[in-house]
Structure formats: structure tokens, C-alpha cells
Amino acid sequence: MIDLELEIDELVVEGIPRGGRVRFAVSLRRELQRLLTERALPSSLRRSRELKQIAPRTPRVPDDASANQLGVAVARTIYEALSR
């Protein structure tokens, strides 16, 4: 088993109402945890212990997406960027 700590210094996401920020963060953390647990460790993390920067694509979500849905979508794009 690999002990992994992922620290995100800065994440810019626009359009989340103040009341949805905690739900967004919880959903993002849970989805990233699920992806890193259920799938293979992304290649970028196998090559290096520290990544200075990644550039995930902008997730495609409906205009009426909830904070939870947005958190999941952003987590998936982060995982995809780590997998490149």
C-alpha cells in the first residue's frame, strides 16, 4: 500500500456560491480519494515525488450543476491531468 499525501496550493473555481464551498471541497476530496484508491496511481505520481504544477482542462458541467457535482467534475479533471 502506498501512503500518498496530495496538497493543492491553489485552485481557482468561479461560480460557487459561498454556501456551497464546503460541499464543493468535500466532494472534490472524496472523489479524488476514490479515484486514487480504485484506479492505478497516475503516471506523473509514479515518476516524481513532487509536481510543481498541472494544468487540468476546464470540466464540462451543466449551468445548474450543484456544488457536489462540480466538486466531482473538478476532481476527475485533476486526476486526468495527473494521468498524462
PDB file with SEQRES, HELIX, SHEET and CRYST1 records, atoms N, CA, C and O in Angstrom:
SEQRES   1 A   84  MET ILE ASP LEU GLU LEU GLU ILE ASP GLU LEU VAL VAL          
SEQRES   2 A   84  GLU GLY ILE PRO ARG GLY GLY ARG VAL ARG PHE ALA VAL          
SEQRES   3 A   84  SER LEU ARG ARG GLU LEU GLN ARG LEU LEU THR GLU ARG          
SEQRES   4 A   84  ALA LEU PRO SER SER LEU ARG ARG SER ARG GLU LEU LYS          
SEQRES   5 A   84  GLN ILE ALA PRO ARG THR PRO ARG VAL PRO ASP ASP ALA          
SEQRES   6 A   84  SER ALA ASN GLN LEU GLY VAL ALA VAL ALA ARG THR ILE          
SEQRES   7 A   84  TYR GLU ALA LEU SER ARG                                      
HELIX    1 AA1 ARG A   18  GLY A   20  5                                   3    
HELIX    2 AA2 ARG A   21  GLU A   38  1                                  18    
HELIX    3 AA3 SER A   43  ARG A   47  1                                   5    
HELIX    4 AA4 ALA A   67  LEU A   82  1                                  16    
CRYST1    1.000    1.000    1.000  90.00  90.00  90.00 P 1           1          
ATOM      1  N   MET A   1       0.838  -1.181   0.000  1.00  0.00           N  
ATOM      2  CA  MET A   1       0.000   0.000   0.000  1.00  0.00           C  
ATOM      3  C   MET A   1       0.886   1.249   0.000  1.00  0.00           C  
ATOM      4  O   MET A   1       1.908   1.292   0.685  1.00  0.00           O  
ATOM      5  N   ILE A   2       0.498   2.235  -0.753  1.00  0.00           N  
ATOM      6  CA  ILE A   2       1.243   3.484  -0.860  1.00  0.00           C  
ATOM      7  C   ILE A   2       0.569   4.533   0.016  1.00  0.00           C  
ATOM      8  O   ILE A   2      -0.651   4.694  -0.016  1.00  0.00           O  
ATOM      9  N   ASP A   3       1.367   5.234   0.787  1.00  0.00           N  
ATOM     10  CA  ASP A   3       0.877   6.344   1.581  1.00  0.00           C  
ATOM     11  C   ASP A   3       1.076   7.599   0.746  1.00  0.00           C  
ATOM     12  O   ASP A   3       2.209   7.968   0.438  1.00  0.00           O  
ATOM     13  N   LEU A   4      -0.014   8.254   0.381  1.00  0.00           N  
ATOM     14  CA  LEU A   4       0.053   9.392  -0.527  1.00  0.00           C  
ATOM     15  C   LEU A   4      -0.599  10.601   0.111  1.00  0.00           C  
ATOM     16  O   LEU A   4      -1.702  10.518   0.652  1.00  0.00           O  
ATOM     17  N   GLU A   5       0.090  11.715   0.044  1.00  0.00           N  
ATOM     18  CA  GLU A   5      -0.473  12.975   0.503  1.00  0.00           C  
ATOM     19  C   GLU A   5      -0.489  13.914  -0.691  1.00  0.00           C  
ATOM     20  O   GLU A   5       0.544  14.161  -1.313  1.00  0.00           O  
ATOM     21  N   LEU A   6      -1.655  14.428  -1.003  1.00  0.00           N  
ATOM     22  CA  LEU A   6      -1.812  15.336  -2.131  1.00  0.00           C  
ATOM     23  C   LEU A   6      -2.192  16.703  -1.585  1.00  0.00           C  
ATOM     24  O   LEU A   6      -3.213  16.860  -0.916  1.00  0.00           O  
ATOM     25  N   GLU A   7      -1.363  17.674  -1.878  1.00  0.00           N  
ATOM     26  CA  GLU A   7      -1.605  19.035  -1.409  1.00  0.00           C  
ATOM     27  C   GLU A   7      -1.841  19.934  -2.613  1.00  0.00           C  
ATOM     28  O   GLU A   7      -1.021  19.992  -3.530  1.00  0.00           O  
ATOM     29  N   ILE A   8      -2.958  20.625  -2.600  1.00  0.00           N  
ATOM     30  CA  ILE A   8      -3.283  21.566  -3.672  1.00  0.00           C  
ATOM     31  C   ILE A   8      -3.123  22.966  -3.095  1.00  0.00           C  
ATOM     32  O   ILE A   8      -3.908  23.394  -2.249  1.00  0.00           O  
ATOM     33  N   ASP A   9      -2.108  23.669  -3.556  1.00  0.00           N  
ATOM     34  CA  ASP A   9      -1.827  25.005  -3.028  1.00  0.00           C  
ATOM     35  C   ASP A   9      -2.849  26.031  -3.507  1.00  0.00           C  
ATOM     36  O   ASP A   9      -3.277  26.896  -2.743  1.00  0.00           O  
ATOM     37  N   GLU A  10      -3.234  25.928  -4.766  1.00  0.00           N  
ATOM     38  CA  GLU A  10      -4.157  26.912  -5.313  1.00  0.00           C  
ATOM     39  C   GLU A  10      -5.073  26.250  -6.323  1.00  0.00           C  
ATOM     40  O   GLU A  10      -4.628  25.511  -7.202  1.00  0.00           O  
ATOM     41  N   LEU A  11      -6.343  26.524  -6.185  1.00  0.00           N  
ATOM     42  CA  LEU A  11      -7.349  26.022  -7.113  1.00  0.00           C  
ATOM     43  C   LEU A  11      -8.337  27.151  -7.338  1.00  0.00           C  
ATOM     44  O   LEU A  11      -8.985  27.610  -6.398  1.00  0.00           O  
ATOM     45  N   VAL A  12      -8.455  27.595  -8.568  1.00  0.00           N  
ATOM     46  CA  VAL A  12      -9.348  28.704  -8.886  1.00  0.00           C  
ATOM     47  C   VAL A  12     -10.599  28.139  -9.538  1.00  0.00           C  
ATOM     48  O   VAL A  12     -10.545  27.560 -10.624  1.00  0.00           O  
ATOM     49  N   VAL A  13     -11.717  28.315  -8.863  1.00  0.00           N  
ATOM     50  CA  VAL A  13     -13.014  27.862  -9.371  1.00  0.00           C  
ATOM     51  C   VAL A  13     -13.987  29.010  -9.176  1.00  0.00           C  
ATOM     52  O   VAL A  13     -14.148  29.520  -8.067  1.00  0.00           O  
ATOM     53  N   GLU A  14     -14.625  29.408 -10.246  1.00  0.00           N  
ATOM     54  CA  GLU A  14     -15.568  30.523 -10.172  1.00  0.00           C  
ATOM     55  C   GLU A  14     -16.997  30.013 -10.193  1.00  0.00           C  
ATOM     56  O   GLU A  14     -17.294  28.969 -10.772  1.00  0.00           O  
ATOM     57  N   GLY A  15     -17.874  30.769  -9.551  1.00  0.00           N  
ATOM     58  CA  GLY A  15     -19.295  30.494  -9.646  1.00  0.00           C  
ATOM     59  C   GLY A  15     -19.885  29.644  -8.537  1.00  0.00           C  
ATOM     60  O   GLY A  15     -21.061  29.285  -8.603  1.00  0.00           O  
ATOM     61  N   ILE A  16     -19.106  29.312  -7.523  1.00  0.00           N  
ATOM     62  CA  ILE A  16     -19.658  28.534  -6.418  1.00  0.00           C  
ATOM     63  C   ILE A  16     -20.157  29.511  -5.361  1.00  0.00           C  
ATOM     64  O   ILE A  16     -19.385  30.319  -4.845  1.00  0.00           O  
ATOM     65  N   PRO A  17     -21.440  29.438  -5.040  1.00  0.00           N  
ATOM     66  CA  PRO A  17     -21.946  30.340  -4.007  1.00  0.00           C  
ATOM     67  C   PRO A  17     -21.257  30.069  -2.668  1.00  0.00           C  
ATOM     68  O   PRO A  17     -20.810  28.953  -2.405  1.00  0.00           O  
ATOM     69  N   ARG A  18     -21.180  31.070  -1.854  1.00  0.00           N  
ATOM     70  CA  ARG A  18     -20.494  30.963  -0.561  1.00  0.00           C  
ATOM     71  C   ARG A  18     -20.983  29.751   0.225  1.00  0.00           C  
ATOM     72  O   ARG A  18     -20.169  29.053   0.829  1.00  0.00           O  
ATOM     73  N   GLY A  19     -22.259  29.485   0.236  1.00  0.00           N  
ATOM     74  CA  GLY A  19     -22.811  28.362   0.984  1.00  0.00           C  
ATOM     75  C   GLY A  19     -22.464  27.003   0.399  1.00  0.00           C  
ATOM     76  O   GLY A  19     -22.655  25.990   1.072  1.00  0.00           O  
ATOM     77  N   GLY A  20     -21.966  26.944  -0.818  1.00  0.00           N  
ATOM     78  CA  GLY A  20     -21.648  25.679  -1.459  1.00  0.00           C  
ATOM     79  C   GLY A  20     -20.172  25.319  -1.426  1.00  0.00           C  
ATOM     80  O   GLY A  20     -19.789  24.244  -1.889  1.00  0.00           O  
ATOM     81  N   ARG A  21     -19.355  26.185  -0.897  1.00  0.00           N  
ATOM     82  CA  ARG A  21     -17.901  25.974  -0.935  1.00  0.00           C  
ATOM     83  C   ARG A  21     -17.464  24.748  -0.136  1.00  0.00           C  
ATOM     84  O   ARG A  21     -16.587  24.001  -0.572  1.00  0.00           O  
ATOM     85  N   VAL A  22     -18.063  24.543   1.014  1.00  0.00           N  
ATOM     86  CA  VAL A  22     -17.699  23.374   1.824  1.00  0.00           C  
ATOM     87  C   VAL A  22     -18.134  22.095   1.113  1.00  0.00           C  
ATOM     88  O   VAL A  22     -17.372  21.130   1.054  1.00  0.00           O  
ATOM     89  N   ARG A  23     -19.357  22.081   0.573  1.00  0.00           N  
ATOM     90  CA  ARG A  23     -19.836  20.898  -0.160  1.00  0.00           C  
ATOM     91  C   ARG A  23     -18.949  20.615  -1.364  1.00  0.00           C  
ATOM     92  O   ARG A  23     -18.645  19.459  -1.657  1.00  0.00           O  
ATOM     93  N   PHE A  24     -18.534  21.663  -2.060  1.00  0.00           N  
ATOM     94  CA  PHE A  24     -17.626  21.505  -3.192  1.00  0.00           C  
ATOM     95  C   PHE A  24     -16.323  20.847  -2.742  1.00  0.00           C  
ATOM     96  O   PHE A  24     -15.878  19.868  -3.342  1.00  0.00           O  
ATOM     97  N   ALA A  25     -15.717  21.382  -1.692  1.00  0.00           N  
ATOM     98  CA  ALA A  25     -14.426  20.873  -1.209  1.00  0.00           C  
ATOM     99  C   ALA A  25     -14.531  19.427  -0.749  1.00  0.00           C  
ATOM    100  O   ALA A  25     -13.646  18.618  -1.028  1.00  0.00           O  
ATOM    101  N   VAL A  26     -15.602  19.101  -0.048  1.00  0.00           N  
ATOM    102  CA  VAL A  26     -15.793  17.717   0.428  1.00  0.00           C  
ATOM    103  C   VAL A  26     -15.964  16.772  -0.755  1.00  0.00           C  
ATOM    104  O   VAL A  26     -15.378  15.689  -0.772  1.00  0.00           O  
ATOM    105  N   SER A  27     -16.756  17.170  -1.738  1.00  0.00           N  
ATOM    106  CA  SER A  27     -16.973  16.325  -2.922  1.00  0.00           C  
ATOM    107  C   SER A  27     -15.687  16.135  -3.713  1.00  0.00           C  
ATOM    108  O   SER A  27     -15.400  15.033  -4.180  1.00  0.00           O  
ATOM    109  N   LEU A  28     -14.919  17.193  -3.863  1.00  0.00           N  
ATOM    110  CA  LEU A  28     -13.649  17.104  -4.584  1.00  0.00           C  
ATOM    111  C   LEU A  28     -12.711  16.134  -3.861  1.00  0.00           C  
ATOM    112  O   LEU A  28     -12.126  15.251  -4.488  1.00  0.00           O  
ATOM    113  N   ARG A  29     -12.570  16.298  -2.559  1.00  0.00           N  
ATOM    114  CA  ARG A  29     -11.668  15.437  -1.785  1.00  0.00           C  
ATOM    115  C   ARG A  29     -12.106  13.977  -1.854  1.00  0.00           C  
ATOM    116  O   ARG A  29     -11.274  13.094  -2.061  1.00  0.00           O  
ATOM    117  N   ARG A  30     -13.389  13.715  -1.684  1.00  0.00           N  
ATOM    118  CA  ARG A  30     -13.891  12.334  -1.708  1.00  0.00           C  
ATOM    119  C   ARG A  30     -13.692  11.683  -3.074  1.00  0.00           C  
ATOM    120  O   ARG A  30     -13.301  10.519  -3.157  1.00  0.00           O  
ATOM    121  N   GLU A  31     -13.960  12.427  -4.139  1.00  0.00           N  
ATOM    122  CA  GLU A  31     -13.816  11.856  -5.477  1.00  0.00           C  
ATOM    123  C   GLU A  31     -12.352  11.605  -5.820  1.00  0.00           C  
ATOM    124  O   GLU A  31     -12.026  10.576  -6.411  1.00  0.00           O  
ATOM    125  N   LEU A  32     -11.474  12.525  -5.460  1.00  0.00           N  
ATOM    126  CA  LEU A  32     -10.042  12.288  -5.688  1.00  0.00           C  
ATOM    127  C   LEU A  32      -9.568  11.075  -4.890  1.00  0.00           C  
ATOM    128  O   LEU A  32      -8.796  10.258  -5.391  1.00  0.00           O  
ATOM    129  N   GLN A  33     -10.025  10.966  -3.672  1.00  0.00           N  
ATOM    130  CA  GLN A  33      -9.659   9.814  -2.841  1.00  0.00           C  
ATOM    131  C   GLN A  33     -10.153   8.513  -3.468  1.00  0.00           C  
ATOM    132  O   GLN A  33      -9.431   7.517  -3.496  1.00  0.00           O  
ATOM    133  N   ARG A  34     -11.376   8.529  -3.967  1.00  0.00           N  
ATOM    134  CA  ARG A  34     -11.930   7.341  -4.604  1.00  0.00           C  
ATOM    135  C   ARG A  34     -11.126   6.965  -5.843  1.00  0.00           C  
ATOM    136  O   ARG A  34     -10.773   5.801  -6.029  1.00  0.00           O  
ATOM    137  N   LEU A  35     -10.838   7.948  -6.688  1.00  0.00           N  
ATOM    138  CA  LEU A  35     -10.089   7.682  -7.919  1.00  0.00           C  
ATOM    139  C   LEU A  35      -8.692   7.149  -7.624  1.00  0.00           C  
ATOM    140  O   LEU A  35      -8.232   6.208  -8.271  1.00  0.00           O  
ATOM    141  N   LEU A  36      -8.022   7.748  -6.654  1.00  0.00           N  
ATOM    142  CA  LEU A  36      -6.664   7.311  -6.322  1.00  0.00           C  
ATOM    143  C   LEU A  36      -6.655   5.947  -5.645  1.00  0.00           C  
ATOM    144  O   LEU A  36      -5.652   5.236  -5.708  1.00  0.00           O  
ATOM    145  N   THR A  37      -7.742   5.576  -5.004  1.00  0.00           N  
ATOM    146  CA  THR A  37      -7.840   4.278  -4.336  1.00  0.00           C  
ATOM    147  C   THR A  37      -8.244   3.176  -5.316  1.00  0.00           C  
ATOM    148  O   THR A  37      -7.682   2.081  -5.285  1.00  0.00           O  
ATOM    149  N   GLU A  38      -9.211   3.461  -6.179  1.00  0.00           N  
ATOM    150  CA  GLU A  38      -9.768   2.430  -7.054  1.00  0.00           C  
ATOM    151  C   GLU A  38      -9.020   2.247  -8.365  1.00  0.00           C  
ATOM    152  O   GLU A  38      -9.083   1.175  -8.967  1.00  0.00           O  
ATOM    153  N   ARG A  39      -8.323   3.263  -8.811  1.00  0.00           N  
ATOM    154  CA  ARG A  39      -7.603   3.181 -10.083  1.00  0.00           C  
ATOM    155  C   ARG A  39      -6.106   3.145  -9.831  1.00  0.00           C  
ATOM    156  O   ARG A  39      -5.651   3.296  -8.697  1.00  0.00           O  
ATOM    157  N   ALA A  40      -5.367   2.950 -10.870  1.00  0.00           N  
ATOM    158  CA  ALA A  40      -3.902   2.937 -10.760  1.00  0.00           C  
ATOM    159  C   ALA A  40      -3.398   4.321 -10.372  1.00  0.00           C  
ATOM    160  O   ALA A  40      -4.032   5.336 -10.664  1.00  0.00           O  
ATOM    161  N   LEU A  41      -2.259   4.341  -9.716  1.00  0.00           N  
ATOM    162  CA  LEU A  41      -1.618   5.599  -9.383  1.00  0.00           C  
ATOM    163  C   LEU A  41      -1.246   6.297 -10.696  1.00  0.00           C  
ATOM    164  O   LEU A  41      -0.612   5.685 -11.556  1.00  0.00           O  
ATOM    165  N   PRO A  42      -1.627   7.555 -10.862  1.00  0.00           N  
ATOM    166  CA  PRO A  42      -1.316   8.257 -12.112  1.00  0.00           C  
ATOM    167  C   PRO A  42       0.180   8.239 -12.426  1.00  0.00           C  
ATOM    168  O   PRO A  42       1.019   8.277 -11.526  1.00  0.00           O  
ATOM    169  N   SER A  43       0.491   8.181 -13.706  1.00  0.00           N  
ATOM    170  CA  SER A  43       1.876   8.060 -14.149  1.00  0.00           C  
ATOM    171  C   SER A  43       2.748   9.199 -13.651  1.00  0.00           C  
ATOM    172  O   SER A  43       3.916   8.985 -13.325  1.00  0.00           O  
ATOM    173  N   SER A  44       2.201  10.405 -13.588  1.00  0.00           N  
ATOM    174  CA  SER A  44       3.011  11.535 -13.125  1.00  0.00           C  
ATOM    175  C   SER A  44       3.451  11.359 -11.678  1.00  0.00           C  
ATOM    176  O   SER A  44       4.530  11.814 -11.300  1.00  0.00           O  
ATOM    177  N   LEU A  45       2.631  10.708 -10.871  1.00  0.00           N  
ATOM    178  CA  LEU A  45       2.975  10.488  -9.464  1.00  0.00           C  
ATOM    179  C   LEU A  45       3.929   9.309  -9.303  1.00  0.00           C  
ATOM    180  O   LEU A  45       4.642   9.222  -8.303  1.00  0.00           O  
ATOM    181  N   ARG A  46       3.949   8.417 -10.264  1.00  0.00           N  
ATOM    182  CA  ARG A  46       4.920   7.314 -10.220  1.00  0.00           C  
ATOM    183  C   ARG A  46       6.305   7.803 -10.618  1.00  0.00           C  
ATOM    184  O   ARG A  46       7.313   7.255 -10.170  1.00  0.00           O  
ATOM    185  N   ARG A  47       6.359   8.840 -11.463  1.00  0.00           N  
ATOM    186  CA  ARG A  47       7.636   9.360 -11.963  1.00  0.00           C  
ATOM    187  C   ARG A  47       8.295  10.332 -10.997  1.00  0.00           C  
ATOM    188  O   ARG A  47       9.522  10.413 -10.952  1.00  0.00           O  
ATOM    189  N   SER A  48       7.515  11.062 -10.232  1.00  0.00           N  
ATOM    190  CA  SER A  48       8.072  12.125  -9.403  1.00  0.00           C  
ATOM    191  C   SER A  48       7.357  12.191  -8.062  1.00  0.00           C  
ATOM    192  O   SER A  48       6.161  11.913  -7.968  1.00  0.00           O  
ATOM    193  N   ARG A  49       8.090  12.554  -7.044  1.00  0.00           N  
ATOM    194  CA  ARG A  49       7.501  12.708  -5.714  1.00  0.00           C  
ATOM    195  C   ARG A  49       6.795  14.051  -5.571  1.00  0.00           C  
ATOM    196  O   ARG A  49       5.914  14.203  -4.725  1.00  0.00           O  
ATOM    197  N   GLU A  50       7.173  15.007  -6.379  1.00  0.00           N  
ATOM    198  CA  GLU A  50       6.601  16.338  -6.249  1.00  0.00           C  
ATOM    199  C   GLU A  50       6.335  16.924  -7.629  1.00  0.00           C  
ATOM    200  O   GLU A  50       7.209  16.923  -8.496  1.00  0.00           O  
ATOM    201  N   LEU A  51       5.137  17.417  -7.816  1.00  0.00           N  
ATOM    202  CA  LEU A  51       4.761  18.094  -9.058  1.00  0.00           C  
ATOM    203  C   LEU A  51       4.575  19.565  -8.737  1.00  0.00           C  
ATOM    204  O   LEU A  51       3.860  19.917  -7.798  1.00  0.00           O  
ATOM    205  N   LYS A  52       5.201  20.403  -9.497  1.00  0.00           N  
ATOM    206  CA  LYS A  52       5.096  21.836  -9.244  1.00  0.00           C  
ATOM    207  C   LYS A  52       3.778  22.404  -9.759  1.00  0.00           C  
ATOM    208  O   LYS A  52       3.192  23.296  -9.147  1.00  0.00           O  
ATOM    209  N   GLN A  53       3.318  21.872 -10.895  1.00  0.00           N  
ATOM    210  CA  GLN A  53       2.120  22.439 -11.498  1.00  0.00           C  
ATOM    211  C   GLN A  53       1.507  21.437 -12.461  1.00  0.00           C  
ATOM    212  O   GLN A  53       2.215  20.728 -13.177  1.00  0.00           O  
ATOM    213  N   ILE A  54       0.187  21.389 -12.469  1.00  0.00           N  
ATOM    214  CA  ILE A  54      -0.524  20.644 -13.501  1.00  0.00           C  
ATOM    215  C   ILE A  54      -1.547  21.590 -14.113  1.00  0.00           C  
ATOM    216  O   ILE A  54      -1.909  22.600 -13.509  1.00  0.00           O  
ATOM    217  N   ALA A  55      -2.002  21.267 -15.288  1.00  0.00           N  
ATOM    218  CA  ALA A  55      -2.969  22.129 -15.978  1.00  0.00           C  
ATOM    219  C   ALA A  55      -4.179  21.299 -16.393  1.00  0.00           C  
ATOM    220  O   ALA A  55      -4.274  20.860 -17.540  1.00  0.00           O  
ATOM    221  N   PRO A  56      -5.104  21.085 -15.457  1.00  0.00           N  
ATOM    222  CA  PRO A  56      -6.294  20.332 -15.831  1.00  0.00           C  
ATOM    223  C   PRO A  56      -7.165  21.134 -16.793  1.00  0.00           C  
ATOM    224  O   PRO A  56      -7.169  22.365 -16.778  1.00  0.00           O  
ATOM    225  N   ARG A  57      -7.891  20.415 -17.616  1.00  0.00           N  
ATOM    226  CA  ARG A  57      -8.818  21.087 -18.527  1.00  0.00           C  
ATOM    227  C   ARG A  57     -10.006  21.621 -17.721  1.00  0.00           C  
ATOM    228  O   ARG A  57     -10.212  21.229 -16.572  1.00  0.00           O  
ATOM    229  N   THR A  58     -10.763  22.494 -18.318  1.00  0.00           N  
ATOM    230  CA  THR A  58     -11.975  23.002 -17.680  1.00  0.00           C  
ATOM    231  C   THR A  58     -13.057  21.941 -17.791  1.00  0.00           C  
ATOM    232  O   THR A  58     -13.376  21.498 -18.894  1.00  0.00           O  
ATOM    233  N   PRO A  59     -13.628  21.526 -16.659  1.00  0.00           N  
ATOM    234  CA  PRO A  59     -14.655  20.480 -16.740  1.00  0.00           C  
ATOM    235  C   PRO A  59     -15.930  21.000 -17.393  1.00  0.00           C  
ATOM    236  O   PRO A  59     -16.279  22.174 -17.272  1.00  0.00           O  
ATOM    237  N   ARG A  60     -16.605  20.104 -18.078  1.00  0.00           N  
ATOM    238  CA  ARG A  60     -17.881  20.453 -18.695  1.00  0.00           C  
ATOM    239  C   ARG A  60     -18.983  20.011 -17.745  1.00  0.00           C  
ATOM    240  O   ARG A  60     -19.179  18.820 -17.505  1.00  0.00           O  
ATOM    241  N   VAL A  61     -19.687  20.978 -17.218  1.00  0.00           N  
ATOM    242  CA  VAL A  61     -20.793  20.702 -16.302  1.00  0.00           C  
ATOM    243  C   VAL A  61     -21.985  21.565 -16.702  1.00  0.00           C  
ATOM    244  O   VAL A  61     -21.812  22.644 -17.269  1.00  0.00           O  
ATOM    245  N   PRO A  62     -23.187  21.094 -16.409  1.00  0.00           N  
ATOM    246  CA  PRO A  62     -24.364  21.911 -16.719  1.00  0.00           C  
ATOM    247  C   PRO A  62     -24.341  23.224 -15.929  1.00  0.00           C  
ATOM    248  O   PRO A  62     -23.744  23.305 -14.856  1.00  0.00           O  
ATOM    249  N   ASP A  63     -24.991  24.230 -16.470  1.00  0.00           N  
ATOM    250  CA  ASP A  63     -25.052  25.528 -15.790  1.00  0.00           C  
ATOM    251  C   ASP A  63     -25.668  25.420 -14.400  1.00  0.00           C  
ATOM    252  O   ASP A  63     -25.325  26.191 -13.504  1.00  0.00           O  
ATOM    253  N   ASP A  64     -26.573  24.467 -14.221  1.00  0.00           N  
ATOM    254  CA  ASP A  64     -27.256  24.330 -12.932  1.00  0.00           C  
ATOM    255  C   ASP A  64     -26.616  23.247 -12.048  1.00  0.00           C  
ATOM    256  O   ASP A  64     -27.262  22.734 -11.134  1.00  0.00           O  
ATOM    257  N   ALA A  65     -25.362  22.904 -12.317  1.00  0.00           N  
ATOM    258  CA  ALA A  65     -24.680  21.871 -11.530  1.00  0.00           C  
ATOM    259  C   ALA A  65     -24.578  22.303 -10.073  1.00  0.00           C  
ATOM    260  O   ALA A  65     -24.340  23.472  -9.770  1.00  0.00           O  
ATOM    261  N   SER A  66     -24.760  21.347  -9.187  1.00  0.00           N  
ATOM    262  CA  SER A  66     -24.642  21.624  -7.756  1.00  0.00           C  
ATOM    263  C   SER A  66     -23.164  21.709  -7.377  1.00  0.00           C  
ATOM    264  O   SER A  66     -22.284  21.334  -8.152  1.00  0.00           O  
ATOM    265  N   ALA A  67     -22.916  22.205  -6.182  1.00  0.00           N  
ATOM    266  CA  ALA A  67     -21.541  22.270  -5.681  1.00  0.00           C  
ATOM    267  C   ALA A  67     -20.939  20.873  -5.616  1.00  0.00           C  
ATOM    268  O   ALA A  67     -19.754  20.697  -5.897  1.00  0.00           O  
ATOM    269  N   ASN A  68     -21.747  19.874  -5.246  1.00  0.00           N  
ATOM    270  CA  ASN A  68     -21.267  18.487  -5.200  1.00  0.00           C  
ATOM    271  C   ASN A  68     -20.874  17.997  -6.586  1.00  0.00           C  
ATOM    272  O   ASN A  68     -19.809  17.402  -6.753  1.00  0.00           O  
ATOM    273  N   GLN A  69     -21.718  18.239  -7.575  1.00  0.00           N  
ATOM    274  CA  GLN A  69     -21.429  17.803  -8.941  1.00  0.00           C  
ATOM    275  C   GLN A  69     -20.176  18.496  -9.475  1.00  0.00           C  
ATOM    276  O   GLN A  69     -19.367  17.875 -10.163  1.00  0.00           O  
ATOM    277  N   LEU A  70     -20.021  19.754  -9.163  1.00  0.00           N  
ATOM    278  CA  LEU A  70     -18.847  20.490  -9.614  1.00  0.00           C  
ATOM    279  C   LEU A  70     -17.584  19.953  -8.949  1.00  0.00           C  
ATOM    280  O   LEU A  70     -16.546  19.836  -9.600  1.00  0.00           O  
ATOM    281  N   GLY A  71     -17.658  19.627  -7.666  1.00  0.00           N  
ATOM    282  CA  GLY A  71     -16.515  19.055  -6.963  1.00  0.00           C  
ATOM    283  C   GLY A  71     -16.061  17.748  -7.583  1.00  0.00           C  
ATOM    284  O   GLY A  71     -14.864  17.514  -7.747  1.00  0.00           O  
ATOM    285  N   VAL A  72     -17.023  16.892  -7.930  1.00  0.00           N  
ATOM    286  CA  VAL A  72     -16.706  15.612  -8.569  1.00  0.00           C  
ATOM    287  C   VAL A  72     -16.075  15.850  -9.937  1.00  0.00           C  
ATOM    288  O   VAL A  72     -15.083  15.208 -10.283  1.00  0.00           O  
ATOM    289  N   ALA A  73     -16.639  16.762 -10.710  1.00  0.00           N  
ATOM    290  CA  ALA A  73     -16.118  17.042 -12.054  1.00  0.00           C  
ATOM    291  C   ALA A  73     -14.697  17.595 -11.994  1.00  0.00           C  
ATOM    292  O   ALA A  73     -13.848  17.198 -12.793  1.00  0.00           O  
ATOM    293  N   VAL A  74     -14.429  18.496 -11.070  1.00  0.00           N  
ATOM    294  CA  VAL A  74     -13.087  19.065 -10.945  1.00  0.00           C  
ATOM    295  C   VAL A  74     -12.098  17.992 -10.494  1.00  0.00           C  
ATOM    296  O   VAL A  74     -10.973  17.940 -10.993  1.00  0.00           O  
ATOM    297  N   ALA A  75     -12.502  17.140  -9.563  1.00  0.00           N  
ATOM    298  CA  ALA A  75     -11.623  16.050  -9.115  1.00  0.00           C  
ATOM    299  C   ALA A  75     -11.244  15.148 -10.283  1.00  0.00           C  
ATOM    300  O   ALA A  75     -10.090  14.735 -10.405  1.00  0.00           O  
ATOM    301  N   ARG A  76     -12.200  14.846 -11.128  1.00  0.00           N  
ATOM    302  CA  ARG A  76     -11.919  13.974 -12.276  1.00  0.00           C  
ATOM    303  C   ARG A  76     -10.963  14.631 -13.253  1.00  0.00           C  
ATOM    304  O   ARG A  76     -10.099  13.958 -13.815  1.00  0.00           O  
ATOM    305  N   THR A  77     -11.099  15.931 -13.467  1.00  0.00           N  
ATOM    306  CA  THR A  77     -10.165  16.598 -14.388  1.00  0.00           C  
ATOM    307  C   THR A  77      -8.763  16.687 -13.781  1.00  0.00           C  
ATOM    308  O   THR A  77      -7.770  16.620 -14.505  1.00  0.00           O  
ATOM    309  N   ILE A  78      -8.678  16.835 -12.470  1.00  0.00           N  
ATOM    310  CA  ILE A  78      -7.365  16.828 -11.810  1.00  0.00           C  
ATOM    311  C   ILE A  78      -6.722  15.448 -11.970  1.00  0.00           C  
ATOM    312  O   ILE A  78      -5.541  15.349 -12.305  1.00  0.00           O  
ATOM    313  N   TYR A  79      -7.495  14.385 -11.733  1.00  0.00           N  
ATOM    314  CA  TYR A  79      -6.963  13.038 -11.880  1.00  0.00           C  
ATOM    315  C   TYR A  79      -6.505  12.781 -13.317  1.00  0.00           C  
ATOM    316  O   TYR A  79      -5.450  12.188 -13.545  1.00  0.00           O  
ATOM    317  N   GLU A  80      -7.304  13.231 -14.275  1.00  0.00           N  
ATOM    318  CA  GLU A  80      -6.929  13.073 -15.690  1.00  0.00           C  
ATOM    319  C   GLU A  80      -5.624  13.812 -15.984  1.00  0.00           C  
ATOM    320  O   GLU A  80      -4.765  13.291 -16.695  1.00  0.00           O  
ATOM    321  N   ALA A  81      -5.471  15.023 -15.440  1.00  0.00           N  
ATOM    322  CA  ALA A  81      -4.243  15.789 -15.681  1.00  0.00           C  
ATOM    323  C   ALA A  81      -3.037  15.091 -15.045  1.00  0.00           C  
ATOM    324  O   ALA A  81      -1.941  15.113 -15.604  1.00  0.00           O  
ATOM    325  N   LEU A  82      -3.235  14.480 -13.894  1.00  0.00           N  
ATOM    326  CA  LEU A  82      -2.159  13.736 -13.259  1.00  0.00           C  
ATOM    327  C   LEU A  82      -1.799  12.475 -14.058  1.00  0.00           C  
ATOM    328  O   LEU A  82      -0.675  11.980 -13.980  1.00  0.00           O  
ATOM    329  N   SER A  83      -2.746  11.979 -14.807  1.00  0.00           N  
ATOM    330  CA  SER A  83      -2.545  10.734 -15.564  1.00  0.00           C  
ATOM    331  C   SER A  83      -1.845  10.959 -16.898  1.00  0.00           C  
ATOM    332  O   SER A  83      -1.482   9.992 -17.567  1.00  0.00           O  
ATOM    333  N   ARG A  84      -1.649  12.195 -17.295  1.00  0.00           N  
ATOM    334  CA  ARG A  84      -0.975  12.489 -18.569  1.00  0.00           C  
ATOM    335  C   ARG A  84       0.516  12.365 -18.451  1.00  0.00           C  
ATOM    336  O   ARG A  84       1.233  12.578 -19.429  1.00  0.00           O  
TER     337      ARG A  84                                                      
END                                                                             
